[in-house]
Amino acid sequence: MHTDSRGAYGARRITQALRDRGNLVNRQRVARMLREREIVGMTRRKPRSLMKQDRTAPPA
């Protein structure tokens, strides 16, 4: 599942996906197994600007 999600799924999402498939799993066990294999999930978010451009200001 981790590979299918291109490395995005972590322990919580993998646990939920396994439960949806009918497997009885515990999140701590999934997290431990991921840690043992040095697998980490990642967040894919677009970077956003925290500054708003002032359109009325004169150009620099």
All heavy atoms as TSV, in Angstrom:
chain	resi	resn	atom	element	x	y	z
A	1	MET	N	N	0.823	-1.203	0.000
A	1	MET	CA	C	0.000	0.000	0.000
A	1	MET	C	C	0.856	1.252	0.000
A	1	MET	O	O	0.505	2.235	-0.632
A	1	MET	CB	C	-0.894	0.005	1.229
A	1	MET	CG	C	-2.045	-0.918	1.131
A	1	MET	SD	S	-3.058	-0.798	2.581
A	1	MET	CE	C	-3.702	-2.414	2.577
A	2	HIS	N	N	1.966	1.174	0.729
A	2	HIS	CA	C	2.868	2.329	0.778
A	2	HIS	C	C	3.435	2.613	-0.615
A	2	HIS	O	O	3.477	3.756	-1.048
A	2	HIS	CB	C	3.996	2.064	1.779
A	2	HIS	CG	C	4.959	3.185	1.923
A	2	HIS	ND1	N	4.658	4.322	2.640
A	2	HIS	CD2	C	6.200	3.366	1.445
A	2	HIS	CE1	C	5.681	5.143	2.588
A	2	HIS	NE2	N	6.629	4.585	1.875
A	3	THR	N	N	3.828	1.563	-1.303
A	3	THR	CA	C	4.379	1.725	-2.649
A	3	THR	C	C	3.304	2.157	-3.638
A	3	THR	O	O	3.561	2.989	-4.503
A	3	THR	CB	C	5.010	0.401	-3.124
A	3	THR	OG1	O	5.913	-0.067	-2.119
A	3	THR	CG2	C	5.772	0.590	-4.412
A	4	ASP	N	N	2.107	1.597	-3.494
A	4	ASP	CA	C	1.012	1.962	-4.393
A	4	ASP	C	C	0.632	3.433	-4.264
A	4	ASP	O	O	0.174	4.051	-5.221
A	4	ASP	CB	C	-0.220	1.092	-4.119
A	4	ASP	CG	C	0.036	-0.367	-4.478
A	4	ASP	OD1	O	0.972	-0.635	-5.259
A	4	ASP	OD2	O	-0.711	-1.221	-3.969
A	5	SER	N	N	0.822	3.993	-3.064
A	5	SER	CA	C	0.486	5.404	-2.853
A	5	SER	C	C	1.667	6.313	-3.163
A	5	SER	O	O	1.650	7.492	-2.821
A	5	SER	CB	C	0.050	5.619	-1.403
A	5	SER	OG	O	1.150	5.445	-0.518
A	6	ARG	N	N	2.699	5.766	-3.802
A	6	ARG	CA	C	3.932	6.490	-4.137
A	6	ARG	C	C	4.591	7.066	-2.886
A	6	ARG	O	O	5.107	8.165	-2.881
A	6	ARG	CB	C	3.661	7.593	-5.158
A	6	ARG	CG	C	3.169	7.061	-6.477
A	6	ARG	CD	C	2.945	8.143	-7.468
A	6	ARG	NE	N	2.172	9.228	-6.864
A	6	ARG	CZ	C	1.808	10.319	-7.489
A	6	ARG	NH1	N	2.132	10.489	-8.731
A	6	ARG	NH2	N	1.116	11.260	-6.881
A	7	GLY	N	N	4.536	6.303	-1.803
A	7	GLY	CA	C	5.216	6.685	-0.575
A	7	GLY	C	C	4.461	7.650	0.309
A	7	GLY	O	O	5.012	8.146	1.282
A	8	ALA	N	N	3.204	7.909	-0.001
A	8	ALA	CA	C	2.462	8.913	0.758
A	8	ALA	C	C	1.786	8.336	1.999
A	8	ALA	O	O	1.613	9.036	2.980
A	8	ALA	CB	C	1.413	9.576	-0.131
A	9	TYR	N	N	1.408	7.060	1.966
A	9	TYR	CA	C	0.656	6.490	3.086
A	9	TYR	C	C	1.559	6.216	4.277
A	9	TYR	O	O	2.625	5.632	4.141
A	9	TYR	CB	C	-0.017	5.184	2.673
A	9	TYR	CG	C	-1.342	5.354	1.975
A	9	TYR	CD1	C	-1.691	6.537	1.372
A	9	TYR	CD2	C	-2.248	4.309	1.926
A	9	TYR	CE1	C	-2.901	6.677	0.730
A	9	TYR	CE2	C	-3.461	4.441	1.281
A	9	TYR	CZ	C	-3.783	5.631	0.681
A	9	TYR	OH	O	-4.980	5.764	0.055
A	10	GLY	N	N	1.098	6.629	5.440
A	10	GLY	CA	C	1.764	6.313	6.685
A	10	GLY	C	C	0.972	5.263	7.431
A	10	GLY	O	O	0.095	4.592	6.871
A	11	ALA	N	N	1.263	5.122	8.722
A	11	ALA	CA	C	0.648	4.058	9.521
A	11	ALA	C	C	-0.865	4.219	9.625
A	11	ALA	O	O	-1.605	3.235	9.551
A	11	ALA	CB	C	1.271	4.038	10.912
A	12	ARG	N	N	-1.338	5.436	9.789
A	12	ARG	CA	C	-2.785	5.633	9.953
A	12	ARG	C	C	-3.564	5.256	8.700
A	12	ARG	O	O	-4.576	4.565	8.762
A	12	ARG	CB	C	-3.083	7.080	10.322
A	12	ARG	CG	C	-2.655	7.418	11.707
A	12	ARG	CD	C	-3.057	8.811	12.058
A	12	ARG	NE	N	-2.583	9.124	13.398
A	12	ARG	CZ	C	-3.023	10.114	14.119
A	12	ARG	NH1	N	-3.933	10.917	13.642
A	12	ARG	NH2	N	-2.544	10.317	15.317
A	13	ARG	N	N	-3.096	5.710	7.557
A	13	ARG	CA	C	-3.831	5.432	6.332
A	13	ARG	C	C	-3.715	3.965	5.923
A	13	ARG	O	O	-4.662	3.383	5.391
A	13	ARG	CB	C	-3.339	6.344	5.219
A	13	ARG	CG	C	-3.703	7.800	5.507
A	13	ARG	CD	C	-3.108	8.715	4.495
A	13	ARG	NE	N	-4.017	8.841	3.368
A	13	ARG	CZ	C	-3.793	9.620	2.329
A	13	ARG	NH1	N	-2.693	10.343	2.271
A	13	ARG	NH2	N	-4.658	9.688	1.352
A	14	ILE	N	N	-2.560	3.365	6.171
A	14	ILE	CA	C	-2.414	1.941	5.866
A	14	ILE	C	C	-3.321	1.120	6.772
A	14	ILE	O	O	-3.975	0.170	6.331
A	14	ILE	CB	C	-0.938	1.510	6.008
A	14	ILE	CG1	C	-0.119	2.122	4.877
A	14	ILE	CG2	C	-0.807	-0.006	6.006
A	14	ILE	CD1	C	1.367	1.873	4.966
A	15	THR	N	N	-3.384	1.488	8.061
A	15	THR	CA	C	-4.258	0.785	8.991
A	15	THR	C	C	-5.713	0.874	8.540
A	15	THR	O	O	-6.436	-0.120	8.531
A	15	THR	CB	C	-4.124	1.374	10.410
A	15	THR	OG1	O	-2.754	1.303	10.803
A	15	THR	CG2	C	-4.980	0.622	11.402
A	16	GLN	N	N	-6.141	2.060	8.154
A	16	GLN	CA	C	-7.522	2.232	7.714
A	16	GLN	C	C	-7.799	1.439	6.447
A	16	GLN	O	O	-8.854	0.817	6.304
A	16	GLN	CB	C	-7.830	3.713	7.491
A	16	GLN	CG	C	-9.288	3.989	7.229
A	16	GLN	CD	C	-10.179	3.544	8.378
A	16	GLN	OE1	O	-9.889	3.800	9.534
A	16	GLN	NE2	N	-11.258	2.854	8.064
A	17	ALA	N	N	-6.858	1.437	5.522
A	17	ALA	CA	C	-7.045	0.679	4.284
A	17	ALA	C	C	-7.129	-0.819	4.565
A	17	ALA	O	O	-7.932	-1.531	3.954
A	17	ALA	CB	C	-5.899	0.972	3.321
A	18	LEU	N	N	-6.308	-1.314	5.496
A	18	LEU	CA	C	-6.367	-2.729	5.854
A	18	LEU	C	C	-7.694	-3.064	6.521
A	18	LEU	O	O	-8.273	-4.129	6.269
A	18	LEU	CB	C	-5.204	-3.092	6.778
A	18	LEU	CG	C	-3.827	-3.153	6.122
A	18	LEU	CD1	C	-2.743	-3.293	7.173
A	18	LEU	CD2	C	-3.763	-4.281	5.123
A	19	ARG	N	N	-8.175	-2.180	7.380
A	19	ARG	CA	C	-9.468	-2.415	8.033
A	19	ARG	C	C	-10.601	-2.408	7.021
A	19	ARG	O	O	-11.559	-3.172	7.147
A	19	ARG	CB	C	-9.714	-1.361	9.107
A	19	ARG	CG	C	-8.860	-1.576	10.332
A	19	ARG	CD	C	-9.126	-0.528	11.367
A	19	ARG	NE	N	-8.264	-0.728	12.529
A	19	ARG	CZ	C	-8.123	0.139	13.497
A	19	ARG	NH1	N	-8.782	1.278	13.469
A	19	ARG	NH2	N	-7.316	-0.120	14.506
A	20	ASP	N	N	-10.513	-1.528	6.018
A	20	ASP	CA	C	-11.538	-1.498	4.975
A	20	ASP	C	C	-11.574	-2.810	4.191
A	20	ASP	O	O	-12.616	-3.209	3.677
A	20	ASP	CB	C	-11.297	-0.329	4.015
A	20	ASP	CG	C	-11.566	1.021	4.671
A	20	ASP	OD1	O	-12.226	1.047	5.740
A	20	ASP	OD2	O	-11.106	2.042	4.125
A	21	ARG	N	N	-10.417	-3.466	4.083
A	21	ARG	CA	C	-10.343	-4.750	3.382
A	21	ARG	C	C	-10.777	-5.911	4.261
A	21	ARG	O	O	-10.782	-7.045	3.819
A	21	ARG	CB	C	-8.925	-4.999	2.901
A	21	ARG	CG	C	-8.491	-4.079	1.800
A	21	ARG	CD	C	-7.105	-4.436	1.343
A	21	ARG	NE	N	-6.670	-3.540	0.287
A	21	ARG	CZ	C	-5.531	-3.676	-0.359
A	21	ARG	NH1	N	-4.712	-4.659	-0.047
A	21	ARG	NH2	N	-5.203	-2.818	-1.300
A	22	GLY	N	N	-11.076	-5.646	5.538
A	22	GLY	CA	C	-11.568	-6.690	6.415
A	22	GLY	C	C	-10.525	-7.279	7.341
A	22	GLY	O	O	-10.802	-8.249	8.051
A	23	ASN	N	N	-9.310	-6.740	7.350
A	23	ASN	CA	C	-8.261	-7.239	8.240
A	23	ASN	C	C	-8.363	-6.540	9.586
A	23	ASN	O	O	-8.590	-5.336	9.658
A	23	ASN	CB	C	-6.879	-6.988	7.650
A	23	ASN	CG	C	-6.675	-7.713	6.343
A	23	ASN	OD1	O	-7.107	-8.838	6.195
A	23	ASN	ND2	N	-6.042	-7.057	5.398
A	24	LEU	N	N	-8.154	-7.293	10.655
A	24	LEU	CA	C	-8.176	-6.737	11.995
A	24	LEU	C	C	-6.744	-6.396	12.380
A	24	LEU	O	O	-5.935	-7.284	12.636
A	24	LEU	CB	C	-8.774	-7.740	12.986
A	24	LEU	CG	C	-8.942	-7.250	14.413
A	24	LEU	CD1	C	-9.892	-6.062	14.447
A	24	LEU	CD2	C	-9.473	-8.366	15.286
A	25	VAL	N	N	-6.401	-5.109	12.358
A	25	VAL	CA	C	-5.032	-4.667	12.658
A	25	VAL	C	C	-5.072	-3.518	13.650
A	25	VAL	O	O	-6.067	-2.809	13.785
A	25	VAL	CB	C	-4.284	-4.219	11.381
A	25	VAL	CG1	C	-4.002	-5.382	10.481
A	25	VAL	CG2	C	-5.054	-3.149	10.650
A	26	ASN	N	N	-3.957	-3.337	14.328
A	26	ASN	CA	C	-3.793	-2.272	15.294
A	26	ASN	C	C	-2.822	-1.242	14.702
A	26	ASN	O	O	-1.819	-1.613	14.087
A	26	ASN	CB	C	-3.219	-2.870	16.588
A	26	ASN	CG	C	-3.215	-1.888	17.714
A	26	ASN	OD1	O	-3.499	-0.719	17.516
A	26	ASN	ND2	N	-2.869	-2.354	18.902
A	27	ARG	N	N	-3.107	0.038	14.898
A	27	ARG	CA	C	-2.248	1.079	14.324
A	27	ARG	C	C	-0.840	1.026	14.881
A	27	ARG	O	O	0.133	1.255	14.157
A	27	ARG	CB	C	-2.854	2.466	14.563
A	27	ARG	CG	C	-2.059	3.563	13.873
A	27	ARG	CD	C	-2.740	4.903	13.939
A	27	ARG	NE	N	-2.994	5.353	15.282
A	27	ARG	CZ	C	-2.110	6.022	16.039
A	27	ARG	NH1	N	-0.924	6.290	15.559
A	27	ARG	NH2	N	-2.426	6.413	17.239
A	28	GLN	N	N	-0.684	0.725	16.166
A	28	GLN	CA	C	0.649	0.661	16.757
A	28	GLN	C	C	1.485	-0.456	16.126
A	28	GLN	O	O	2.690	-0.300	15.921
A	28	GLN	CB	C	0.567	0.432	18.278
A	28	GLN	CG	C	0.166	1.664	19.050
A	28	GLN	CD	C	-1.334	1.888	19.062
A	28	GLN	OE1	O	-2.102	1.020	18.661
A	28	GLN	NE2	N	-1.772	3.053	19.503
A	29	ARG	N	N	0.830	-1.563	15.806
A	29	ARG	CA	C	1.562	-2.664	15.170
A	29	ARG	C	C	2.018	-2.263	13.770
A	29	ARG	O	O	3.153	-2.528	13.375
A	29	ARG	CB	C	0.685	-3.909	15.110
A	29	ARG	CG	C	1.384	-5.083	14.456
A	29	ARG	CD	C	0.439	-6.263	14.343
A	29	ARG	NE	N	1.048	-7.318	13.580
A	29	ARG	CZ	C	1.671	-8.361	14.102
A	29	ARG	NH1	N	1.775	-8.468	15.410
A	29	ARG	NH2	N	2.185	-9.297	13.335
A	30	VAL	N	N	1.129	-1.609	13.021
A	30	VAL	CA	C	1.493	-1.161	11.672
A	30	VAL	C	C	2.624	-0.147	11.757
A	30	VAL	O	O	3.591	-0.214	10.998
A	30	VAL	CB	C	0.268	-0.561	10.943
A	30	VAL	CG1	C	0.670	0.051	9.618
A	30	VAL	CG2	C	-0.793	-1.627	10.736
A	31	ALA	N	N	2.547	0.778	12.709
A	31	ALA	CA	C	3.601	1.787	12.874
A	31	ALA	C	C	4.928	1.121	13.223
A	31	ALA	O	O	5.983	1.505	12.710
A	31	ALA	CB	C	3.201	2.786	13.947
A	32	ARG	N	N	4.893	0.119	14.103
A	32	ARG	CA	C	6.117	-0.584	14.483
A	32	ARG	C	C	6.731	-1.303	13.277
A	32	ARG	O	O	7.948	-1.262	13.058
A	32	ARG	CB	C	5.836	-1.576	15.599
A	32	ARG	CG	C	7.103	-2.227	16.146
A	32	ARG	CD	C	6.826	-3.188	17.259
A	32	ARG	NE	N	6.175	-4.381	16.735
A	32	ARG	CZ	C	4.967	-4.799	17.082
A	32	ARG	NH1	N	4.248	-4.123	17.951
A	32	ARG	NH2	N	4.461	-5.896	16.561
A	33	MET	N	N	5.882	-1.941	12.479
A	33	MET	CA	C	6.391	-2.642	11.302
A	33	MET	C	C	6.999	-1.676	10.294
A	33	MET	O	O	8.027	-1.968	9.672
A	33	MET	CB	C	5.270	-3.461	10.667
A	33	MET	CG	C	4.819	-4.609	11.549
A	33	MET	SD	S	3.393	-5.467	10.902
A	33	MET	CE	C	4.135	-6.371	9.569
A	34	LEU	N	N	6.384	-0.515	10.136
A	34	LEU	CA	C	6.939	0.490	9.227
A	34	LEU	C	C	8.276	1.011	9.746
A	34	LEU	O	O	9.217	1.223	8.974
A	34	LEU	CB	C	5.950	1.641	9.041
A	34	LEU	CG	C	4.670	1.320	8.282
A	34	LEU	CD1	C	3.749	2.528	8.260
A	34	LEU	CD2	C	4.964	0.846	6.880
A	35	ARG	N	N	8.365	1.242	11.059
A	35	ARG	CA	C	9.627	1.711	11.652
A	35	ARG	C	C	10.739	0.689	11.471
A	35	ARG	O	O	11.880	1.050	11.152
A	35	ARG	CB	C	9.455	1.982	13.141
A	35	ARG	CG	C	9.036	3.373	13.482
A	35	ARG	CD	C	9.233	3.681	14.946
A	35	ARG	NE	N	8.733	2.649	15.841
A	35	ARG	CZ	C	7.496	2.571	16.305
A	35	ARG	NH1	N	6.607	3.485	15.962
A	35	ARG	NH2	N	7.134	1.607	17.124
A	36	GLU	N	N	10.425	-0.590	11.674
A	36	GLU	CA	C	11.425	-1.640	11.520
A	36	GLU	C	C	11.971	-1.695	10.105
A	36	GLU	O	O	13.129	-2.024	9.893
A	36	GLU	CB	C	10.829	-2.998	11.895
A	36	GLU	CG	C	10.577	-3.164	13.374
A	36	GLU	CD	C	9.798	-4.430	13.697
A	36	GLU	OE1	O	9.382	-5.146	12.752
A	36	GLU	OE2	O	9.601	-4.696	14.894
A	37	ARG	N	N	11.148	-1.373	9.143
A	37	ARG	CA	C	11.570	-1.395	7.739
A	37	ARG	C	C	12.011	-0.018	7.247
A	37	ARG	O	O	12.285	0.157	6.060
A	37	ARG	CB	C	10.427	-1.926	6.874
A	37	ARG	CG	C	10.159	-3.394	7.110
A	37	ARG	CD	C	8.804	-3.806	6.583
A	37	ARG	NE	N	8.553	-5.230	6.724
A	37	ARG	CZ	C	8.164	-5.822	7.852
A	37	ARG	NH1	N	7.994	-5.096	8.943
A	37	ARG	NH2	N	7.948	-7.113	7.909
A	38	GLU	N	N	12.054	0.948	8.166
A	38	GLU	CA	C	12.463	2.332	7.864
A	38	GLU	C	C	11.622	2.939	6.737
A	38	GLU	O	O	12.137	3.559	5.814
A	38	GLU	CB	C	13.949	2.390	7.526
A	38	GLU	CG	C	14.824	1.958	8.684
A	38	GLU	CD	C	16.297	1.983	8.368
A	38	GLU	OE1	O	16.655	2.304	7.208
A	38	GLU	OE2	O	17.090	1.674	9.261
A	39	ILE	N	N	10.319	2.734	6.827
A	39	ILE	CA	C	9.380	3.286	5.857
A	39	ILE	C	C	8.652	4.441	6.523
A	39	ILE	O	O	8.149	4.314	7.634
A	39	ILE	CB	C	8.357	2.223	5.412
A	39	ILE	CG1	C	9.074	1.055	4.729
A	39	ILE	CG2	C	7.319	2.828	4.488
A	39	ILE	CD1	C	8.174	-0.104	4.403
A	40	VAL	N	N	8.625	5.578	5.850
A	40	VAL	CA	C	7.923	6.744	6.383
A	40	VAL	C	C	6.976	7.285	5.331
A	40	VAL	O	O	7.255	7.251	4.138
A	40	VAL	CB	C	8.893	7.858	6.839
A	40	VAL	CG1	C	9.699	7.410	8.024
A	40	VAL	CG2	C	9.808	8.270	5.710
A	41	GLY	N	N	5.839	7.767	5.784
A	41	GLY	CA	C	4.902	8.425	4.880
A	41	GLY	C	C	5.298	9.872	4.710
A	41	GLY	O	O	6.103	10.411	5.457
A	42	MET	N	N	4.731	10.510	3.703
A	42	MET	CA	C	5.042	11.919	3.496
A	42	MET	C	C	3.783	12.663	3.085
A	42	MET	O	O	2.815	12.069	2.611
A	42	MET	CB	C	6.124	12.086	2.447
A	42	MET	CG	C	5.722	11.700	1.068
A	42	MET	SD	S	7.038	12.093	-0.058
A	42	MET	CE	C	6.546	11.128	-1.440
A	43	THR	N	N	3.811	13.948	3.290
A	43	THR	CA	C	2.698	14.803	2.934
A	43	THR	C	C	2.972	15.433	1.578
A	43	THR	O	O	4.050	15.981	1.367
A	43	THR	CB	C	2.508	15.910	3.987
A	43	THR	OG1	O	2.371	15.295	5.253
A	43	THR	CG2	C	1.295	16.740	3.674
A	44	ARG	N	N	2.008	15.347	0.699
A	44	ARG	CA	C	2.146	15.984	-0.616
A	44	ARG	C	C	1.227	17.185	-0.662
A	44	ARG	O	O	0.039	17.063	-0.908
A	44	ARG	CB	C	1.762	15.014	-1.707
A	44	ARG	CG	C	2.705	13.873	-1.777
A	44	ARG	CD	C	2.296	12.952	-2.870
A	44	ARG	NE	N	3.098	11.766	-2.697
A	44	ARG	CZ	C	3.581	11.056	-3.674
A	44	ARG	NH1	N	3.295	11.366	-4.899
A	44	ARG	NH2	N	4.311	10.010	-3.443
A	45	ARG	N	N	1.777	18.306	-0.383
A	45	ARG	CA	C	0.995	19.535	-0.424
A	45	ARG	C	C	1.741	20.557	-1.245
A	45	ARG	O	O	2.967	20.606	-1.234
A	45	ARG	CB	C	0.772	20.071	0.984
A	45	ARG	CG	C	-0.077	19.167	1.817
A	45	ARG	CD	C	-0.399	19.812	3.117
A	45	ARG	NE	N	-1.248	18.919	3.904
A	45	ARG	CZ	C	-1.597	19.141	5.136
A	45	ARG	NH1	N	-1.181	20.227	5.745
A	45	ARG	NH2	N	-2.365	18.296	5.771
A	46	LYS	N	N	0.997	21.368	-1.922
A	46	LYS	CA	C	1.621	22.438	-2.680
A	46	LYS	C	C	2.072	23.523	-1.709
A	46	LYS	O	O	1.330	23.882	-0.791
A	46	LYS	CB	C	0.632	23.037	-3.674
A	46	LYS	CG	C	0.275	22.117	-4.797
A	46	LYS	CD	C	-0.640	22.803	-5.782
A	46	LYS	CE	C	-0.982	21.878	-6.922
A	46	LYS	NZ	N	-1.853	22.521	-7.906
A	47	PRO	N	N	3.270	24.053	-1.907
A	47	PRO	CA	C	3.690	25.145	-1.036
A	47	PRO	C	C	2.828	26.384	-1.302
A	47	PRO	O	O	2.474	26.667	-2.451
A	47	PRO	CB	C	5.146	25.394	-1.426
A	47	PRO	CG	C	5.306	24.786	-2.769
A	47	PRO	CD	C	4.286	23.702	-2.888
A	48	ARG	N	N	2.474	27.067	-0.251
A	48	ARG	CA	C	1.644	28.252	-0.435
A	48	ARG	C	C	2.357	29.461	0.119
A	48	ARG	O	O	3.144	29.364	1.061
A	48	ARG	CB	C	0.290	28.081	0.229
A	48	ARG	CG	C	0.346	27.943	1.721
A	48	ARG	CD	C	-1.046	27.683	2.279
A	48	ARG	NE	N	-0.975	27.628	3.725
A	48	ARG	CZ	C	-1.477	28.539	4.525
A	48	ARG	NH1	N	-2.095	29.580	4.029
A	48	ARG	NH2	N	-1.366	28.419	5.826
A	49	SER	N	N	2.081	30.574	-0.462
A	49	SER	CA	C	2.694	31.811	-0.023
A	49	SER	C	C	1.902	32.386	1.137
A	49	SER	O	O	0.676	32.435	1.113
A	49	SER	CB	C	2.718	32.821	-1.174
A	49	SER	OG	O	3.209	34.048	-0.707
A	50	LEU	N	N	2.596	32.805	2.174
A	50	LEU	CA	C	1.935	33.377	3.328
A	50	LEU	C	C	1.803	34.898	3.195
A	50	LEU	O	O	1.203	35.539	4.043
A	50	LEU	CB	C	2.704	33.028	4.603
A	50	LEU	CG	C	2.791	31.534	4.887
A	50	LEU	CD1	C	3.647	31.303	6.127
A	50	LEU	CD2	C	1.419	30.939	5.097
A	51	MET	N	N	2.389	35.446	2.151
A	51	MET	CA	C	2.330	36.894	1.939
A	51	MET	C	C	1.372	37.191	0.793
A	51	MET	O	O	1.381	36.499	-0.218
A	51	MET	CB	C	3.717	37.434	1.583
A	51	MET	CG	C	4.784	37.094	2.610
A	51	MET	SD	S	4.570	38.075	4.083
A	51	MET	CE	C	5.376	39.550	3.598
A	52	LYS	N	N	0.560	38.208	0.953
A	52	LYS	CA	C	-0.311	38.654	-0.127
A	52	LYS	C	C	0.324	39.854	-0.792
A	52	LYS	O	O	0.802	40.772	-0.127
A	52	LYS	CB	C	-1.692	39.046	0.417
A	52	LYS	CG	C	-2.662	37.930	0.483
A	52	LYS	CD	C	-4.060	38.472	0.676
A	52	LYS	CE	C	-5.057	37.399	0.363
A	52	LYS	NZ	N	-6.424	37.859	0.553
A	53	GLN	N	N	0.318	39.820	-2.102
A	53	GLN	CA	C	0.914	40.909	-2.842
A	53	GLN	C	C	-0.003	42.117	-2.790
A	53	GLN	O	O	-1.227	42.007	-2.966
A	53	GLN	CB	C	1.121	40.467	-4.283
A	53	GLN	CG	C	1.798	41.489	-5.138
A	53	GLN	CD	C	2.018	40.978	-6.557
A	53	GLN	OE1	O	1.440	39.986	-6.952
A	53	GLN	NE2	N	2.838	41.681	-7.296
A	54	ASP	N	N	0.588	43.291	-2.540
A	54	ASP	CA	C	-0.180	44.538	-2.525
A	54	ASP	C	C	-0.213	45.064	-3.961
A	54	ASP	O	O	0.757	45.590	-4.480
A	54	ASP	CB	C	0.496	45.555	-1.601
A	54	ASP	CG	C	-0.327	46.826	-1.478
A	54	ASP	OD1	O	-1.465	46.863	-2.001
A	54	ASP	OD2	O	0.163	47.781	-0.855
A	55	ARG	N	N	-1.339	44.918	-4.607
A	55	ARG	CA	C	-1.478	45.295	-6.020
A	55	ARG	C	C	-1.472	46.819	-6.204
A	55	ARG	O	O	-1.227	47.308	-7.298
A	55	ARG	CB	C	-2.765	44.723	-6.576
A	55	ARG	CG	C	-2.829	43.208	-6.453
A	55	ARG	CD	C	-2.724	42.572	-7.787
A	55	ARG	NE	N	-2.834	41.121	-7.665
A	55	ARG	CZ	C	-2.067	40.305	-8.356
A	55	ARG	NH1	N	-1.176	40.780	-9.171
A	55	ARG	NH2	N	-2.191	39.016	-8.198
A	56	THR	N	N	-1.764	47.563	-5.144
A	56	THR	CA	C	-1.831	49.025	-5.273
A	56	THR	C	C	-0.475	49.684	-5.027
A	56	THR	O	O	-0.316	50.860	-5.307
A	56	THR	CB	C	-2.844	49.588	-4.265
A	56	THR	OG1	O	-2.414	49.285	-2.932
A	56	THR	CG2	C	-4.221	49.000	-4.509
A	57	ALA	N	N	0.519	48.945	-4.549
A	57	ALA	CA	C	1.840	49.531	-4.272
A	57	ALA	C	C	2.582	49.786	-5.588
A	57	ALA	O	O	2.427	49.037	-6.546
A	57	ALA	CB	C	2.630	48.586	-3.387
A	58	PRO	N	N	3.388	50.847	-5.618
A	58	PRO	CA	C	4.180	51.114	-6.840
A	58	PRO	C	C	5.288	50.054	-6.969
A	58	PRO	O	O	5.761	49.522	-5.969
A	58	PRO	CB	C	4.764	52.494	-6.599
A	58	PRO	CG	C	4.765	52.651	-5.123
A	58	PRO	CD	C	3.597	51.870	-4.620
A	59	PRO	N	N	5.703	49.758	-8.207
A	59	PRO	CA	C	6.769	48.776	-8.391
A	59	PRO	C	C	8.075	49.236	-7.751
A	59	PRO	O	O	8.344	50.434	-7.691
A	59	PRO	CB	C	6.908	48.644	-9.894
A	59	PRO	CG	C	5.957	49.585	-10.512
A	59	PRO	CD	C	5.181	50.268	-9.457
A	60	ALA	N	N	8.883	48.294	-7.318
A	60	ALA	CA	C	10.153	48.631	-6.681
A	60	ALA	C	C	11.172	49.108	-7.695
A	60	ALA	O	O	11.179	48.704	-8.802
A	60	ALA	CB	C	10.685	47.414	-5.937
